[in-house]
């Protein structure tokens, strides 16, 4: 098949260019620019996790602060993704992409200068606005180049903790955010030079009501869950906030059902295949985010690994996800999405229950086995569940299916950090209160209740003050309480994953899936040059 590049006509639409070596080189340059934009966004999703212990040590962040540092970015990301497609279509995809990278760079710079957890959380929320950079590759080409997108995401997931760990070994905590600002500027320059402009004047207007309601609902729900350990799970503030979040989301669904061209076609969820596939992805990333939030603290606070060592030791998760995603796609073609997705969720759930047995003396080789098992399970979920989503929607709604796929992944991750982090924080606080020895100075005890990192810092201060016995008692109680919280959090996540496996068995079709075309990379290059196709 003869392949053509594309250029931009006077009306802003893409038009064919003559084929040849120049066209092929331009294809490669454009694809490189788009992948680099996606790469830096995905690096930022994971780089912050290895930074969390440093934020405790250098900013005095509490567990609640850490949850918001992670979720401020992801929540804004998830809230805007459904509406961002219309924005890029109407305004112009290249301009929106460049604006997104500019916002990302500004947020990264601001984050590096934060002096308090609150300032960093605000900067992370601004960085989440860079979500619109992803939309440039979130349209029809993504379905045709899912393998390439997955590879880019996998590289970002794998390199984020390693890059972050290396920076923390050599510079201050803010360097993990600062380094991304000039990188984003370079990528923006490449895109401004190489990527053609395109837009669709006939695109539907932005669903402002839907955007406001979905954003407010998700943020309110997550607020109630994250603050629950501080307010109390059964108190009026917690219950009212969570109920308000659910009510706002229900209003969002009602508004979308009455619209002719909704931001989210909620009617799609009447299809059991679509619902089960979306739920499987939500559960997969829910459990992954909760696990990652806890395991990075376990590695640094309990095992004593350095930030860079922690990043390297997380590689088995990323590598197993990448390998299993390829294997899962092939198995899905032969035996169907139901068996593969259900097996992946069951495998991930079993791995989380295994991880819940971790102690101070658990050898790293055992943890490798746990991470390979869990990452392999998640890898089996992603591609087949995505194919099930795309296969359940009409061709003309492929963009909606892709947006839902991303929104469920991101909202699942935000909920995972909120729910699993809050469960762990509650278990940590209750166990520490029961095991904290008497004679601990009041200020040290208060610091210990904020997080295990705060407890270890307080214990170090007691040692320097010539109080070795209280210091030992405090650190022992804090580590024991954290292991208790790790076990409880992983068991909750594992149980949810196992429940998801039962859902997949009940609702996903058993017939074989559709293979990703072998020329998916080439198709993705073509599609990146023909975004209006």
C-alpha positions as CSV (number, residue, x, y, z in Angstrom):
1,X,0.0,0.0,0.0
2,X,1.4,3.4,-1.0
3,X,1.8,5.7,1.9
4,X,1.5,9.5,1.8
5,X,2.5,12.3,4.1
6,X,0.3,15.3,4.7
7,X,0.4,19.0,4.7
8,X,-2.0,21.7,5.8
9,X,-4.3,23.6,3.4
10,X,-5.4,27.1,3.8
11,X,-8.5,26.2,5.7
12,X,-6.6,24.4,8.4
13,X,-7.3,20.9,7.2
14,X,-4.6,18.3,6.5
15,X,-4.0,17.5,2.8
16,X,-1.8,14.9,1.1
17,X,1.8,15.6,0.3
18,X,3.9,13.8,-2.4
19,X,5.2,10.5,-1.1
20,X,9.0,10.0,-1.0
21,X,12.0,10.1,1.3
22,X,11.2,13.6,2.6
23,X,7.6,12.5,3.5
24,X,8.9,9.4,5.3
25,X,11.4,11.5,7.3
26,X,8.7,14.0,8.2
27,X,6.5,11.1,9.3
28,X,9.3,10.0,11.6
29,X,9.9,13.5,13.0
30,X,6.2,14.0,13.7
31,X,5.8,10.7,15.4
32,X,8.9,11.3,17.5
33,X,7.5,14.7,18.6
34,X,4.2,13.2,19.6
35,X,5.7,10.3,21.4
36,X,8.1,12.6,23.3
37,X,5.1,14.7,24.4
38,X,3.3,11.6,25.6
39,X,6.5,10.3,27.3
40,X,7.1,13.3,29.5
41,X,3.5,13.3,30.7
42,X,3.7,9.6,31.6
43,X,7.1,10.0,33.3
44,X,5.5,12.6,35.6
45,X,2.7,10.2,36.5
46,X,5.3,7.8,38.1
47,X,8.2,10.0,39.0
48,X,6.5,11.5,42.0
49,X,6.0,8.2,43.8
50,X,9.7,7.7,44.4
51,X,9.8,11.3,45.7
52,X,7.2,10.9,48.4
53,X,9.6,9.9,51.2
54,X,11.8,12.9,50.4
55,X,8.8,15.1,50.8
56,X,8.2,13.7,54.2
57,X,11.9,14.4,55.2
58,X,12.3,17.8,53.6
59,X,8.8,19.3,53.7
60,X,7.3,17.5,56.7
61,X,4.5,16.1,54.5
62,X,1.9,14.0,56.2
63,X,0.3,10.9,54.6
64,X,-2.7,13.1,53.6
65,X,-0.3,15.6,51.9
66,X,1.3,12.8,50.0
67,X,-2.0,11.5,48.7
68,X,-2.9,15.0,47.4
69,X,0.5,15.4,45.8
70,X,-0.2,12.3,43.7
71,X,-3.9,12.9,43.2
72,X,-3.9,16.6,42.4
73,X,-2.2,15.8,39.1
74,X,-4.3,12.7,38.3
75,X,-7.6,14.2,39.2
76,X,-7.2,17.3,37.0
77,X,-5.9,15.0,34.3
78,X,-9.0,12.7,34.6
79,X,-11.5,15.6,34.9
80,X,-10.5,17.3,31.7
81,X,-9.8,14.4,29.4
82,X,-13.5,13.9,28.3
83,X,-13.8,17.6,27.3
84,X,-10.3,18.1,25.9
85,X,-11.1,16.4,22.6
86,X,-13.7,19.0,21.7
87,X,-11.4,21.8,22.7
88,X,-8.5,20.6,20.5
89,X,-10.9,20.0,17.6
90,X,-12.4,23.5,17.7
91,X,-9.3,25.5,18.6
92,X,-6.6,23.6,16.8
93,X,-4.8,20.5,17.9
94,X,-1.3,21.8,17.5
95,X,-2.0,25.0,19.4
96,X,-3.7,23.1,22.2
97,X,-0.8,20.7,22.4
98,X,1.7,23.6,22.7
99,X,-0.5,25.3,25.3
100,X,-0.6,22.0,27.3
101,X,3.2,21.7,27.2
102,X,3.6,25.4,28.3
103,X,1.3,24.8,31.2
104,X,3.2,21.6,32.1
105,X,6.5,23.4,32.0
106,X,5.1,26.3,34.2
107,X,3.7,23.8,36.7
108,X,6.9,21.9,36.8
109,X,8.9,25.0,37.5
110,X,6.4,26.2,40.2
111,X,6.5,22.7,41.8
112,X,10.2,22.8,42.1
113,X,10.0,26.0,44.1
114,X,7.4,24.8,46.6
115,X,8.2,25.4,50.2
116,X,5.2,23.7,51.7
117,X,3.1,20.6,50.8
118,X,0.2,22.9,49.9
119,X,2.3,24.8,47.4
120,X,3.5,21.6,45.8
121,X,-0.1,20.2,45.6
122,X,-1.3,23.4,43.8
123,X,1.6,23.1,41.3
124,X,0.8,19.5,40.7
125,X,-2.8,20.4,39.9
126,X,-1.5,23.0,37.3
127,X,0.7,20.3,35.8
128,X,-2.4,18.1,35.4
129,X,-3.8,20.7,33.0
130,X,-1.2,19.4,30.5
131,X,-3.6,16.5,29.9
132,X,-4.6,18.3,26.7
133,X,-1.1,17.5,25.3
134,X,-2.2,13.9,25.2
135,X,-5.3,14.6,23.2
136,X,-3.2,15.1,20.1
137,X,-2.6,11.3,20.0
138,X,-5.9,10.3,21.6
139,X,-8.0,10.1,18.5
140,X,-8.4,7.5,15.8
141,X,-4.7,6.8,15.5
142,X,-4.6,5.5,19.0
143,X,-6.9,2.6,18.3
144,X,-4.7,1.8,15.3
145,X,-1.4,2.2,17.0
146,X,-2.2,0.9,20.5
147,X,1.1,-1.0,20.6
148,X,3.2,2.1,20.0
149,X,1.2,4.1,22.6
150,X,1.6,1.2,25.1
151,X,5.3,1.2,24.5
152,X,5.6,4.9,25.1
153,X,3.5,4.7,28.3
154,X,5.6,1.7,29.5
155,X,8.8,3.6,28.9
156,X,7.5,6.5,30.9
157,X,6.3,4.2,33.7
158,X,9.6,2.5,33.9
159,X,11.9,5.5,33.6
160,X,10.0,7.9,35.9
161,X,11.1,6.3,39.2
162,X,14.7,5.7,37.9
163,X,15.1,9.3,36.7
164,X,13.5,10.6,39.8
165,X,15.7,8.5,42.0
166,X,18.9,9.6,40.3
167,X,17.9,13.2,40.6
168,X,17.1,12.8,44.3
169,X,20.5,11.1,44.8
170,X,22.3,14.2,43.4
171,X,20.0,17.2,43.9
172,X,17.2,18.5,46.1
173,X,13.6,17.1,45.9
174,X,12.5,19.9,43.6
175,X,14.8,18.7,40.9
176,X,12.4,15.9,39.9
177,X,10.0,18.6,38.8
178,X,12.4,21.3,37.6
179,X,14.2,19.0,35.0
180,X,10.9,18.5,33.2
181,X,10.4,22.2,32.4
182,X,13.3,22.6,29.9
183,X,12.6,19.1,28.5
184,X,9.0,20.3,27.8
185,X,10.3,23.4,26.2
186,X,12.5,21.4,23.8
187,X,9.7,19.1,22.9
188,X,7.4,22.1,22.3
189,X,10.0,23.6,19.9
190,X,10.2,20.3,18.0
191,X,6.4,20.2,17.7
192,X,6.1,23.8,16.6
193,X,8.6,23.0,13.8
194,X,7.4,19.6,12.7
195,X,3.8,19.0,13.5
196,X,1.1,20.3,11.1
197,X,-1.8,22.4,12.2
198,X,-5.3,20.9,12.0
199,X,-8.7,21.5,13.5
200,X,-12.4,20.7,12.8
201,X,-14.6,23.7,12.8
202,X,-17.7,21.4,12.9
203,X,-16.7,19.8,16.2
204,X,-19.3,20.0,19.0
205,X,-18.9,22.8,21.6
206,X,-17.3,22.0,24.9
207,X,-19.8,20.6,27.4
208,X,-19.2,23.1,30.1
209,X,-21.9,21.8,32.5
210,X,-20.6,18.3,32.1
211,X,-17.0,19.4,32.7
212,X,-17.9,21.3,35.9
213,X,-20.1,18.6,37.3
214,X,-17.7,15.7,36.6
215,X,-14.7,17.7,38.0
216,X,-16.6,18.8,41.1
217,X,-17.9,15.3,41.7
218,X,-14.6,13.5,41.4
219,X,-12.8,16.1,43.5
220,X,-15.4,16.1,46.2
221,X,-15.5,12.3,46.4
222,X,-11.7,12.0,46.6
223,X,-11.6,14.8,49.2
224,X,-14.0,12.9,51.5
225,X,-12.0,9.7,51.1
226,X,-8.6,11.2,51.7
227,X,-9.7,13.2,54.7
228,X,-11.5,10.3,56.3
229,X,-8.6,9.2,58.5
230,X,-8.3,12.8,59.8
231,X,-12.1,13.5,60.2
232,X,-13.1,9.9,61.1
233,X,-14.7,7.5,58.8
234,X,-18.1,7.6,60.5
235,X,-18.2,11.4,61.2
236,X,-20.6,13.8,59.6
237,X,-18.0,15.7,57.5
238,X,-16.7,12.5,55.9
239,X,-20.2,11.0,55.2
240,X,-21.6,14.4,53.9
241,X,-18.6,15.0,51.7
242,X,-18.6,11.5,50.1
243,X,-22.4,11.7,49.7
244,X,-22.1,15.1,48.0
245,X,-19.5,13.7,45.6
246,X,-21.7,10.8,44.6
247,X,-24.7,13.1,44.3
248,X,-22.8,15.5,42.0
249,X,-21.6,12.6,39.8
250,X,-25.3,11.4,39.6
251,X,-26.3,14.9,38.5
252,X,-23.5,14.7,35.9
253,X,-25.0,11.4,34.5
254,X,-28.4,13.0,34.4
255,X,-27.2,16.0,32.5
256,X,-25.3,13.9,30.0
257,X,-28.3,11.7,29.3
258,X,-30.4,14.7,28.3
259,X,-27.8,16.2,25.9
260,X,-27.8,15.6,22.1
261,X,-24.0,15.5,21.9
262,X,-22.8,14.7,25.5
263,X,-19.2,14.8,26.7
264,X,-19.8,11.2,27.9
265,X,-22.3,9.0,26.3
266,X,-23.6,7.2,29.4
267,X,-25.8,5.0,27.2
268,X,-22.6,3.1,26.3
269,X,-22.6,1.7,29.9
270,X,-25.8,-0.2,29.1
271,X,-23.6,-2.5,27.1
272,X,-22.3,-5.1,29.6
273,X,-19.1,-5.6,27.5
274,X,-18.3,-1.9,27.7
275,X,-19.1,-1.7,31.4
276,X,-17.1,-4.7,32.3
277,X,-14.1,-3.6,30.2
278,X,-14.1,-0.1,31.6
279,X,-14.5,-1.5,35.2
280,X,-11.6,-3.9,34.7
281,X,-9.3,-1.0,33.6
282,X,-10.5,1.1,36.5
283,X,-9.9,-1.7,39.0
284,X,-6.5,-2.5,37.5
285,X,-5.1,1.0,37.8
286,X,-6.9,1.5,41.1
287,X,-4.9,-1.4,42.6
288,X,-1.7,-0.4,40.8
289,X,-1.8,3.2,42.1
290,X,-2.6,2.1,45.7
291,X,0.2,-0.5,45.6
292,X,2.8,1.9,44.2
293,X,1.9,4.6,46.8
294,X,2.7,2.1,49.6
295,X,5.6,0.1,48.1
296,X,7.8,3.1,47.5
297,X,7.5,4.1,51.2
298,X,8.1,0.4,52.2
299,X,11.3,0.3,50.1
300,X,12.7,3.6,51.6
301,X,11.4,3.7,55.1
302,X,11.4,0.0,56.0
303,X,14.0,-1.5,53.8
304,X,16.3,1.5,53.8
305,X,16.8,1.7,50.0
306,X,17.9,5.0,48.4
307,X,15.6,6.8,46.0
308,X,17.6,5.6,43.1
309,X,17.7,2.1,44.4
310,X,14.0,2.2,44.9
311,X,13.5,3.3,41.3
312,X,15.7,0.4,40.0
313,X,13.9,-2.0,42.2
314,X,10.5,-1.0,40.7
315,X,11.6,-2.1,37.2
316,X,10.1,-5.7,37.6
317,X,6.6,-4.1,37.7
318,X,7.1,-2.1,34.5
319,X,8.9,-4.8,32.6
320,X,6.3,-7.4,33.5
321,X,3.4,-5.1,32.5
322,X,5.1,-4.6,29.1
323,X,5.7,-8.2,28.4
324,X,2.3,-9.4,29.7
325,X,0.5,-6.8,27.6
326,X,2.0,-8.3,24.4
327,X,1.3,-11.9,25.6
328,X,-2.2,-10.9,26.7
329,X,-3.1,-9.5,23.3
330,X,-2.1,-12.7,21.6
331,X,-4.0,-14.9,24.1
332,X,-7.1,-12.7,23.8
333,X,-7.1,-13.4,20.0
334,X,-7.1,-17.1,20.7
335,X,-9.2,-17.6,23.8
336,X,-11.1,-14.4,24.2
337,X,-11.0,-11.3,26.4
338,X,-13.0,-12.8,29.2
339,X,-10.5,-15.4,30.1
340,X,-7.5,-13.1,29.8
341,X,-8.9,-10.1,31.6
342,X,-10.3,-12.3,34.4
343,X,-7.0,-14.2,34.8
344,X,-5.1,-10.9,34.9
345,X,-7.2,-9.5,37.7
346,X,-7.1,-12.7,39.6
347,X,-3.3,-12.8,39.3
348,X,-3.0,-9.2,40.4
349,X,-5.3,-9.8,43.3
350,X,-3.4,-12.9,44.4
351,X,-0.1,-11.0,44.1
352,X,-1.4,-8.2,46.4
353,X,-2.4,-10.7,49.0
354,X,1.1,-12.2,48.8
355,X,2.6,-8.7,49.1
356,X,0.6,-8.2,52.3
357,X,2.8,-10.7,54.0
358,X,5.9,-8.5,53.7
359,X,8.0,-7.9,56.8
360,X,11.3,-6.1,57.6
361,X,13.2,-9.3,56.7
362,X,11.5,-10.2,53.5
363,X,14.3,-10.6,50.9
364,X,14.1,-8.5,47.7
365,X,14.1,-11.6,45.5
366,X,10.7,-12.5,47.1
367,X,9.4,-9.0,46.4
368,X,10.6,-9.4,42.8
369,X,8.4,-12.5,42.5
370,X,5.4,-10.5,43.9
371,X,6.0,-7.6,41.6
372,X,6.4,-9.8,38.5
373,X,3.2,-11.6,39.4
374,X,1.2,-8.4,40.0
375,X,2.7,-6.5,37.0
376,X,2.0,-9.6,34.8
377,X,-1.6,-9.6,35.9
378,X,-2.1,-5.9,35.1
379,X,-0.4,-6.4,31.7
380,X,-2.9,-9.1,30.8
381,X,-5.7,-6.7,31.6
382,X,-4.8,-3.5,29.7
383,X,-4.7,-4.4,26.0
384,X,-7.6,-6.9,25.9
385,X,-9.8,-4.6,28.1
386,X,-9.0,-1.7,25.8
387,X,-9.9,-3.8,22.8
388,X,-13.1,-4.8,24.4
389,X,-14.0,-1.1,25.0
390,X,-13.2,-0.1,21.4
391,X,-15.0,-3.2,20.1
392,X,-18.1,-2.4,22.0
393,X,-18.6,1.1,20.6
394,X,-19.7,2.1,17.1
395,X,-16.9,3.2,14.7
396,X,-18.2,6.8,14.8
397,X,-17.8,6.8,18.6
398,X,-14.2,5.5,18.7
399,X,-13.0,8.8,20.1
400,X,-15.5,8.5,22.9
401,X,-14.4,5.0,23.7
402,X,-10.8,6.1,23.8
403,X,-11.6,9.0,26.1
404,X,-13.5,6.7,28.4
405,X,-10.6,4.3,28.4
406,X,-8.3,7.0,29.6
407,X,-10.7,8.6,32.0
408,X,-11.4,5.4,33.8
409,X,-7.7,4.6,34.0
410,X,-6.9,8.0,35.5
411,X,-9.9,8.2,37.9
412,X,-9.2,4.6,39.0
413,X,-5.6,5.6,39.8
414,X,-6.8,8.7,41.7
415,X,-9.3,6.6,43.7
416,X,-6.7,3.9,44.4
417,X,-4.4,6.4,46.0
418,X,-7.3,7.9,47.9
419,X,-8.9,4.7,49.1
420,X,-5.9,2.5,49.7
421,X,-3.9,5.4,51.1
422,X,-6.6,6.3,53.5
423,X,-7.2,2.7,54.6
424,X,-3.5,2.3,55.2
425,X,-3.4,5.7,57.1
426,X,-6.2,4.6,59.4
427,X,-4.7,1.3,60.1
428,X,-1.3,2.9,60.8
429,X,-2.8,5.4,63.2
430,X,-4.8,2.8,65.1
431,X,-1.9,0.4,65.4
432,X,0.6,3.1,66.4
433,X,-1.8,4.3,69.1
434,X,-2.0,0.9,70.6
435,X,1.8,0.1,70.4
436,X,3.5,3.4,71.0
437,X,5.6,3.0,74.2
438,X,5.1,5.4,77.1
439,X,7.7,8.0,77.7
440,X,7.8,9.3,74.2
441,X,8.0,13.2,74.1
442,X,4.8,14.8,73.0
443,X,6.2,16.5,69.9
444,X,7.8,13.2,68.8
445,X,4.6,11.3,69.3
446,X,2.7,13.9,67.2
447,X,5.2,13.6,64.4
448,X,5.0,9.9,64.5
449,X,1.2,9.9,64.0
450,X,1.5,11.9,60.8
451,X,3.3,9.1,58.9
452,X,6.0,6.5,59.3
453,X,8.5,8.9,57.8
454,X,7.6,11.5,60.4
455,X,8.1,8.8,63.1
456,X,11.5,7.8,61.8
457,X,12.6,11.5,61.6
458,X,11.4,12.0,65.2
459,X,13.2,8.9,66.3
460,X,16.4,10.2,64.8
461,X,16.0,13.5,66.6
462,X,15.6,11.6,69.9
463,X,18.9,9.7,69.2
464,X,20.7,13.0,68.6
465,X,19.2,14.3,71.9
466,X,20.7,11.3,73.8
467,X,17.5,9.3,74.1
468,X,18.3,6.0,72.4
469,X,15.7,3.8,74.2
470,X,12.7,6.0,73.4
471,X,14.1,6.4,69.9
472,X,14.3,2.6,69.4
473,X,10.8,2.1,70.8
474,X,9.3,4.8,68.6
475,X,10.9,3.5,65.4
476,X,10.0,-0.1,66.2
477,X,6.4,0.8,66.9
478,X,6.2,3.0,63.7
479,X,7.6,0.3,61.4
480,X,5.3,-2.3,62.9
481,X,2.3,0.0,62.4
482,X,3.3,0.7,58.8
483,X,3.7,-3.0,58.0
484,X,0.2,-3.5,59.5
485,X,-1.1,-0.7,57.2
486,X,0.7,-2.1,54.2
487,X,-0.9,-5.5,54.8
488,X,-4.4,-4.1,55.2
489,X,-4.1,-1.8,52.2
490,X,-2.8,-4.6,50.0
491,X,-5.6,-7.0,51.2
492,X,-8.3,-4.4,50.4
493,X,-6.8,-3.8,46.9
494,X,-6.3,-7.5,46.3
495,X,-9.9,-8.3,47.3
496,X,-11.2,-5.6,44.9
497,X,-9.1,-7.1,42.1
498,X,-10.5,-10.5,42.8
499,X,-14.0,-9.1,42.7
500,X,-13.1,-7.5,39.4
501,X,-12.1,-10.9,38.1
502,X,-15.6,-12.3,38.9
503,X,-17.2,-9.3,37.2
504,X,-15.1,-9.9,34.1
505,X,-16.1,-13.6,34.1
506,X,-19.8,-12.6,34.4
507,X,-20.0,-9.8,31.8
508,X,-17.2,-10.0,29.2
509,X,-17.9,-12.0,26.1
510,X,-16.1,-15.3,25.8
511,X,-15.4,-15.1,22.0
512,X,-11.9,-14.3,20.9
513,X,-10.9,-10.7,20.6
514,X,-9.6,-8.8,17.6
515,X,-5.9,-8.8,16.9
516,X,-4.0,-5.5,16.9
517,X,-2.8,-5.1,13.3
518,X,0.8,-6.0,12.8
519,X,1.5,-2.7,11.0
520,X,0.1,-0.7,14.0
521,X,3.2,1.5,14.2
522,X,3.0,2.4,10.5
523,X,-0.8,3.0,10.9
524,X,-0.1,5.2,13.8
525,X,2.4,7.3,11.8
526,X,-0.1,7.7,9.0
527,X,-2.8,8.6,11.5
528,X,-0.7,11.2,13.2
529,X,-0.4,12.9,9.8
530,X,-4.2,12.6,9.1
531,X,-5.8,13.5,12.4
532,X,-9.1,14.4,10.7
533,X,-9.5,11.1,9.0
